[in-house]
């Protein structure tokens, strides 16, 4: 992959994270699901960028956040189906 492209990956990762943070506070389950999908995508983008930048603390943080986002996704999915 092109080095400049990987360097630029931090910007879409940041945008996806901010947009997801906006939607996760929604009262609507569909918007919260969109937020968790976005957070999971941003976790992947940050890990890719972190590998390139040798940012191992960021990679570890994103892996922990991925677990938390997967938990939120699952809880929202189960709550969404129950209603």
C-alpha positions as CSV (number, residue, x, y, z in Angstrom):
1,X,0.0,0.0,0.0
2,X,1.2,3.5,-0.8
3,X,2.9,5.2,2.2
4,X,1.2,8.5,1.6
5,X,-2.2,6.7,1.5
6,X,-1.5,5.1,4.8
7,X,-0.3,8.4,6.3
8,X,-3.6,10.0,5.2
9,X,-5.6,7.1,6.7
10,X,-5.7,8.9,10.1
11,X,-8.0,11.5,8.7
12,X,-10.9,9.3,7.6
13,X,-10.4,7.3,10.8
14,X,-10.9,10.4,12.8
15,X,-13.9,11.5,10.9
16,X,-15.5,8.0,11.2
17,X,-14.8,8.1,15.0
18,X,-16.4,11.6,15.4
19,X,-19.5,10.7,13.3
20,X,-19.9,7.5,15.3
21,X,-19.7,9.3,18.6
22,X,-22.5,11.6,17.4
23,X,-24.8,8.7,16.5
24,X,-24.1,6.5,19.6
25,X,-26.0,9.0,21.8
26,X,-29.1,8.6,19.7
27,X,-32.4,7.3,21.2
28,X,-33.0,5.3,18.0
29,X,-31.5,1.8,18.0
30,X,-30.8,1.9,14.3
31,X,-28.6,5.0,14.7
32,X,-26.8,3.4,17.6
33,X,-26.1,0.3,15.4
34,X,-24.8,2.6,12.7
35,X,-22.5,4.1,15.4
36,X,-21.1,0.8,16.6
37,X,-20.4,-0.3,13.0
38,X,-18.6,3.0,12.5
39,X,-16.6,2.6,15.7
40,X,-15.6,-0.9,14.7
41,X,-14.5,0.4,11.2
42,X,-12.6,3.2,12.9
43,X,-10.9,0.7,15.2
44,X,-9.6,-1.2,12.1
45,X,-8.5,2.0,10.4
46,X,-6.6,3.2,13.5
47,X,-4.9,-0.2,13.8
48,X,-3.8,-0.1,10.2
49,X,-2.4,3.4,10.7
50,X,-0.9,2.5,14.0
51,X,1.0,-0.4,12.5
52,X,2.5,1.9,9.9
53,X,3.4,4.5,12.5
54,X,4.7,2.0,15.1
55,X,2.1,3.4,17.5
56,X,1.8,0.2,19.6
57,X,-0.1,1.9,22.5
58,X,-2.7,3.2,20.0
59,X,-3.0,-0.4,18.6
60,X,-3.5,-1.8,22.1
61,X,-6.1,0.9,22.9
62,X,-8.0,0.3,19.6
63,X,-8.1,-3.5,20.4
64,X,-9.5,-2.8,23.8
65,X,-12.0,-0.3,22.3
66,X,-12.9,-2.9,19.7
67,X,-13.9,-5.3,22.5
68,X,-16.0,-2.6,24.1
69,X,-17.6,-1.6,20.8
70,X,-18.4,-5.3,20.1
71,X,-20.1,-5.5,23.5
72,X,-22.1,-2.3,22.9
73,X,-23.0,-3.6,19.4
74,X,-24.2,-6.9,20.9
75,X,-26.2,-5.3,23.7
76,X,-27.8,-2.9,21.3
77,X,-28.6,-5.7,18.9
78,X,-30.2,-7.9,21.6
79,X,-32.1,-4.9,22.9
80,X,-33.2,-3.9,19.4
81,X,-34.6,-7.4,18.8
82,X,-36.4,-7.5,22.1
83,X,-38.4,-4.3,21.4
